Structures are given as structure tokens and as C-alpha cells.
């Protein structure tokens, strides 16, 4: 297949045109979001849904997240990523396969149903993780486009995927919330630098390859601005796979915790990587025959698997 989004080949970064839709389906009265929300996602590349989950459901999810954080030895060792230079847990990957509660969350119609509409296809879980940003110790996530890495290192062919960040703790302007550059999803910014072998071992802690250059970032930020959606637990931030995003470190005493779910269209399943010889492990990027998600309705607690 022709590489429509070549990156990490040239010595100078460039902006390439986007060849894929943002909202892949046509809005209708049965859609799980309003027409205005669909248009906003198409224009800005992100959408914030407030009060998606009830207080009881949020407590249920927080209890599970706390239990997982409290017993990392019970999890698959390679999926637990610590902060650079420390022992605090930064992320837990493939969490939907290690927690029945998160598995149910990923299949919830309030999330999966929206993903199916925006991508206009059956969906599966490309990647899942719990992101923790502990008080005082949580480090930054540098600016990046997820798709650039998923394309180059995983083999995701087209921009037909999206992420959902389910807030499990209050995200304030001060404790390192997600930052986005609205509209940056409309172009593909290439990156410079040959990817080292087994790059993921370092990049999950601190990414140094597959990150945009400062001049291009400054151009995007000056033209489009930067926004940092905040909200209380139970809110959901949905963002396009190609939007430029990152977050600051957390030097407050207030921890940040989010469940991070990546939905990919079944028609967009992974191929051979476009920029490395060996794809990243399956706990980072699901390969093979997709496990199609069937959306489930009703409160989370009623359908939790045992």
C-alpha cells in the first residue's frame, strides 16, 4: 500500500494534507451526539462530553483504578509503565484485558456508540490504558500526534481512529490536564529522526522520536491557539487520532487519573509498520483479527463481568 503519510524519512519536517475524513458518518436524528457536536468535532478535532457517568458509576471506576494502582504486581509486568527516573506508576496498558470493569467501560454504548458513529464502522480497542499523574511527581507528556506513531510504528494505515479520555479525578488548569491545539488535526505534521529499535521501551516513559519540531509546533499554536479541557470525574474528552496534544507535569498535590481508550475502525486494522522493521508489542497496539465491540447499554455496575 502507498504510504499516504510518510514520516521520519526526511531531514526537514513538513505539513502534508489529510486524506481522510474526521467525521466518517453522516449525522442523522438517531446519532448518539447532536449535529452541533458532530460539526464541532469535525472542525476542532475534539469534543468534551460532561456528566456522561453518574456519581455512583464514577465511584465504581475510581475504586477499580485505585485497586489496580495499589497492586501492580497482579498485572502483566510489561504493561505497567513507571515515571522516568522514579517508581510511581505512569500508565497501565491493555487494561481492558486485565480488568472486567474497564472492559465493560470500553463497551459502554455512551462511548463505543459514539465511536461507531464518528468512525462509521464497527470498532475495536486499538489501545487502552490508565494514565496516572500523581501529585508532585507526575511528569509531562510532550506534544505529539498519536496517529504519527501509530502509523509509523504500528502500521495503522488511515486516520480512522479516535481516543476517549474518561476523567476519573478532577482535571483542573493546574494538575497537568490534557492540552490540545484545535484544528491541528487537519494537517499531518511529519517528524524528523530515524526510529531506534524497540523505541517503545523509552517512548512510553519519555518520547524523543516521533515528536514534532518546535518551529512547526509554534506555527500551529500561534495560528490555532491551545486549549486545556478541564472537568469533573465522569466527563469524557474525545479527540481525533491526528490532533496535536500533550500535557504539563503535575506539581500540585492533586493527582490526575484518566481511563484512556482508543477505538479504531475494523476496516482500518493494522498492517506492517510504515517506518520500522518490527511492530510494537500487542499490549500497546492490538494486531490480528479485531475483536469487535458490541455496545452495551445500562449502568456500568449491572453489566460488570465477574
C-alpha positions as CSV (number, residue, x, y, z in Angstrom):
1,X,0.0,0.0,0.0
2,X,1.2,3.5,-0.8
3,X,2.2,5.4,2.3
4,X,-0.1,8.5,2.3
5,X,1.5,9.8,5.5
6,X,5.3,9.3,5.3
7,X,7.2,10.5,8.4
8,X,10.7,10.2,9.9
9,X,12.3,9.9,6.5
10,X,13.2,13.5,5.5
11,X,15.7,15.8,7.3
12,X,13.1,18.6,7.5
13,X,9.6,18.4,8.9
14,X,6.6,19.4,6.6
15,X,2.9,19.7,6.7
16,X,1.1,17.2,4.5
17,X,-2.6,17.2,3.5
18,X,-5.0,15.0,5.4
19,X,-6.6,12.4,3.0
20,X,-9.2,11.1,5.4
21,X,-12.5,12.4,6.9
22,X,-12.8,13.4,10.5
23,X,-16.4,12.5,11.0
24,X,-16.8,9.5,8.7
25,X,-20.6,9.1,9.0
26,X,-23.5,11.4,8.1
27,X,-25.4,12.9,11.0
28,X,-29.0,11.8,11.5
29,X,-31.6,12.1,14.2
30,X,-30.6,8.7,15.6
31,X,-27.0,9.7,16.1
32,X,-25.6,9.5,19.7
33,X,-24.4,13.1,19.6
34,X,-26.1,16.3,18.4
35,X,-25.4,17.7,14.9
36,X,-23.7,20.7,16.6
37,X,-21.4,18.3,18.5
38,X,-20.5,16.4,15.3
39,X,-19.7,19.6,13.5
40,X,-17.6,20.8,16.4
41,X,-15.6,17.6,16.4
42,X,-15.1,17.9,12.7
43,X,-13.9,21.5,13.0
44,X,-11.9,21.4,16.2
45,X,-10.8,17.7,16.4
46,X,-12.1,17.2,19.9
47,X,-15.3,17.2,21.9
48,X,-16.0,17.4,25.7
49,X,-19.0,15.5,27.0
50,X,-19.9,16.3,30.6
51,X,-21.7,14.2,33.2
52,X,-21.5,11.1,31.0
53,X,-21.4,8.8,34.0
54,X,-23.3,9.1,37.3
55,X,-21.7,9.7,40.6
56,X,-22.2,6.0,41.5
57,X,-20.5,4.9,38.3
58,X,-17.6,7.3,38.8
59,X,-17.1,5.9,42.4
60,X,-17.2,2.4,40.9
61,X,-14.5,3.3,38.3
62,X,-12.4,5.2,40.9
63,X,-12.4,2.2,43.2
64,X,-11.2,-0.1,40.4
65,X,-8.5,2.4,39.3
66,X,-7.3,2.6,42.9
67,X,-7.2,-1.2,43.2
68,X,-5.2,-1.5,40.0
69,X,-2.7,1.1,41.1
70,X,-2.4,-0.4,44.6
71,X,-1.5,-3.9,43.3
72,X,0.6,-3.5,40.1
73,X,2.3,-6.9,40.8
74,X,-1.0,-8.6,39.9
75,X,-0.9,-7.1,36.4
76,X,1.1,-8.2,33.3
77,X,4.6,-6.8,34.1
78,X,5.3,-5.3,30.8
79,X,2.1,-3.3,30.8
80,X,3.0,-1.3,33.9
81,X,5.0,1.8,33.0
82,X,6.6,3.9,35.7
83,X,7.6,7.6,35.7
84,X,11.0,8.4,34.2
85,X,13.6,8.2,37.0
86,X,11.0,7.1,39.5
87,X,8.9,4.2,40.7
88,X,5.5,5.9,40.6
89,X,3.1,4.3,38.1
90,X,2.7,6.5,35.0
91,X,0.4,4.2,32.9
92,X,-1.1,0.7,32.8
93,X,-1.6,-0.6,29.3
94,X,-4.0,-3.2,27.9
95,X,-6.2,-2.5,30.9
96,X,-9.4,-3.6,29.2
97,X,-8.0,-7.1,29.1
98,X,-6.9,-7.1,32.7
99,X,-9.9,-5.5,34.3
100,X,-13.5,-6.6,33.8
101,X,-14.6,-3.1,34.9
102,X,-12.6,-1.4,32.2
103,X,-13.6,-4.0,29.7
104,X,-17.3,-3.1,30.4
105,X,-16.4,0.7,30.3
106,X,-14.9,0.3,26.9
107,X,-18.0,-1.5,25.6
108,X,-20.4,1.1,27.1
109,X,-22.8,2.5,24.5
110,X,-22.1,6.0,25.7
111,X,-18.6,5.6,24.5
112,X,-18.5,2.8,21.9
113,X,-21.7,4.0,20.3
114,X,-20.2,7.5,19.7
115,X,-17.1,5.9,18.3
116,X,-19.1,3.8,15.9
117,X,-20.9,6.8,14.7
118,X,-17.9,9.1,14.3
119,X,-15.9,6.3,12.5
120,X,-18.9,4.9,10.7
121,X,-17.8,1.3,11.2
122,X,-17.6,-1.4,13.7
123,X,-14.8,-0.6,16.2
124,X,-12.3,-2.5,18.3
125,X,-9.9,-1.5,21.0
126,X,-6.6,-0.5,19.4
127,X,-5.1,0.5,22.8
128,X,-6.3,1.0,26.4
129,X,-4.5,2.4,29.4
130,X,-5.0,4.0,32.8
131,X,-3.0,7.2,32.9
132,X,-2.0,8.4,36.4
133,X,-0.3,11.7,37.1
134,X,0.5,11.6,40.8
135,X,0.6,14.8,42.9
136,X,4.1,16.5,42.8
137,X,5.6,13.6,40.8
138,X,3.6,13.3,37.6
139,X,5.8,14.2,34.6
140,X,4.7,15.8,31.3
141,X,3.6,14.1,28.1
142,X,5.3,16.0,25.3
143,X,3.4,17.3,22.2
144,X,2.6,14.7,19.6
145,X,0.1,13.3,17.2
146,X,-0.9,9.8,18.1
147,X,-1.5,8.9,14.5
148,X,2.1,9.7,13.6
149,X,3.3,7.0,16.0
150,X,0.5,4.5,15.3
151,X,1.2,4.8,11.5
152,X,5.0,4.7,11.6
153,X,5.5,2.2,14.5
154,X,2.2,0.1,14.5
155,X,1.0,0.1,10.9
156,X,-2.3,2.0,11.2
157,X,-3.0,2.8,7.6
158,X,-5.5,5.7,7.7
159,X,-6.9,8.3,10.1
160,X,-9.9,6.5,11.1
161,X,-9.4,6.1,14.9
162,X,-10.1,8.3,17.9
163,X,-9.3,8.4,21.6
164,X,-11.6,8.9,24.6
165,X,-10.2,10.1,27.9
166,X,-12.6,9.3,30.8
167,X,-11.9,11.6,33.7
168,X,-11.5,9.7,37.0
169,X,-10.3,12.6,39.0
170,X,-10.9,16.3,38.6
171,X,-8.8,17.8,35.8
172,X,-8.0,21.3,36.8
173,X,-6.0,24.0,35.0
174,X,-3.1,23.2,37.4
175,X,-2.7,19.5,37.7
176,X,-1.5,18.7,34.2
177,X,-4.7,18.4,32.2
178,X,-4.7,17.3,28.5
179,X,-3.8,20.2,26.2
180,X,-4.9,20.3,22.6
181,X,-4.3,22.5,19.6
182,X,-7.7,22.8,18.0
183,X,-7.8,22.3,14.2
184,X,-4.3,20.8,14.1
185,X,-5.8,17.5,13.0
186,X,-6.5,19.0,9.6
187,X,-2.9,18.5,8.5
188,X,-0.3,15.8,9.0
189,X,2.9,17.1,10.5
190,X,5.9,14.8,9.7
191,X,8.6,14.2,12.2
192,X,12.4,14.0,11.8
193,X,14.8,11.3,13.0
194,X,15.2,7.6,12.4
195,X,13.4,5.5,14.9
196,X,15.6,3.4,17.2
197,X,15.0,-0.3,17.6
198,X,12.5,-1.1,20.4
199,X,11.8,2.6,20.7
200,X,8.7,1.9,22.7
201,X,10.7,0.9,25.8
202,X,11.8,4.5,26.1
203,X,9.0,6.4,24.5
204,X,6.3,5.2,27.0
205,X,8.3,7.0,29.7
206,X,9.6,10.0,27.7
207,X,9.2,10.2,23.9
208,X,12.1,11.6,22.0
209,X,11.4,10.3,18.4
210,X,8.1,10.9,16.7
211,X,7.7,14.3,18.3
212,X,7.2,17.5,16.3
213,X,9.8,20.2,15.8
214,X,9.5,23.4,17.8
215,X,9.1,25.7,14.8
216,X,6.1,23.7,13.4
217,X,4.6,23.5,16.9
218,X,4.9,27.2,17.3
219,X,3.3,27.8,14.0
220,X,0.3,25.6,14.9
221,X,-0.1,27.2,18.3
222,X,0.1,30.7,17.1
223,X,-2.4,30.0,14.3
224,X,-4.9,27.8,16.3
225,X,-4.3,28.5,20.0
226,X,-4.0,26.0,22.8
227,X,-6.9,24.7,24.9
228,X,-6.9,22.6,28.0
229,X,-10.3,21.0,28.7
230,X,-11.0,20.6,32.4
231,X,-13.8,18.9,34.2
232,X,-15.0,16.8,37.0
233,X,-14.9,13.0,37.2
234,X,-17.3,11.4,34.8
235,X,-16.7,13.7,31.9
236,X,-15.2,12.4,28.7
237,X,-12.8,14.1,26.3
238,X,-13.0,12.7,22.7
239,X,-10.2,13.6,20.3
240,X,-9.2,12.7,16.8
241,X,-6.2,10.5,16.2
242,X,-4.2,13.2,14.5
243,X,-4.8,16.2,16.8
244,X,-1.6,17.7,18.4
245,X,-1.8,17.2,22.1
246,X,0.3,16.9,25.3
247,X,0.2,17.8,29.0
248,X,2.3,19.5,31.6
249,X,3.8,17.9,34.7
250,X,1.8,18.0,37.9
251,X,3.5,19.9,40.7
252,X,0.3,20.3,42.7
253,X,-0.7,17.9,45.5
254,X,-3.9,16.9,43.5
255,X,-3.4,13.7,41.4
256,X,-4.9,13.3,37.9
257,X,-6.2,10.0,36.7
258,X,-7.9,9.1,33.4
259,X,-9.0,6.0,31.6
260,X,-7.7,6.2,28.1
261,X,-9.5,4.2,25.3
262,X,-8.5,4.1,21.7
263,X,-11.2,3.0,19.2
264,X,-10.1,2.0,15.7
265,X,-12.4,1.2,12.8
266,X,-12.3,-2.5,11.8
267,X,-11.7,-1.5,8.2
268,X,-8.5,0.3,9.5
269,X,-6.9,-2.6,11.2
270,X,-3.1,-2.6,11.5
271,X,-0.8,-3.6,8.7
272,X,3.0,-3.8,8.6
273,X,4.5,-0.7,10.2
274,X,5.3,2.1,7.7
275,X,8.6,3.2,9.3
276,X,10.1,0.4,11.3
277,X,11.0,-3.2,10.7
278,X,9.3,-4.6,13.7
279,X,5.9,-3.5,15.1
280,X,5.4,-2.6,18.8
281,X,4.1,-5.3,21.1
282,X,0.4,-6.1,21.1
283,X,-0.1,-4.7,24.6
284,X,0.4,-1.3,23.0
285,X,-1.3,-1.9,19.7
286,X,-3.7,-4.7,19.1
287,X,-2.9,-6.8,16.0
288,X,-4.5,-9.7,14.2
289,X,-8.2,-10.2,13.8
290,X,-10.1,-7.3,15.6
291,X,-12.3,-8.2,18.5
292,X,-15.4,-6.2,17.5
293,X,-17.0,-4.3,20.4
294,X,-20.8,-4.7,20.7
295,X,-22.1,-1.6,22.6
296,X,-23.8,-2.3,25.9
297,X,-26.4,-0.1,27.5
298,X,-27.3,0.4,31.1
299,X,-25.4,1.3,34.3
300,X,-21.8,0.1,34.4
301,X,-22.3,-1.9,37.7
302,X,-25.2,-4.0,36.4
303,X,-23.2,-5.4,33.5
304,X,-19.7,-5.7,35.2
305,X,-18.4,-9.2,34.5
306,X,-17.3,-11.5,37.3
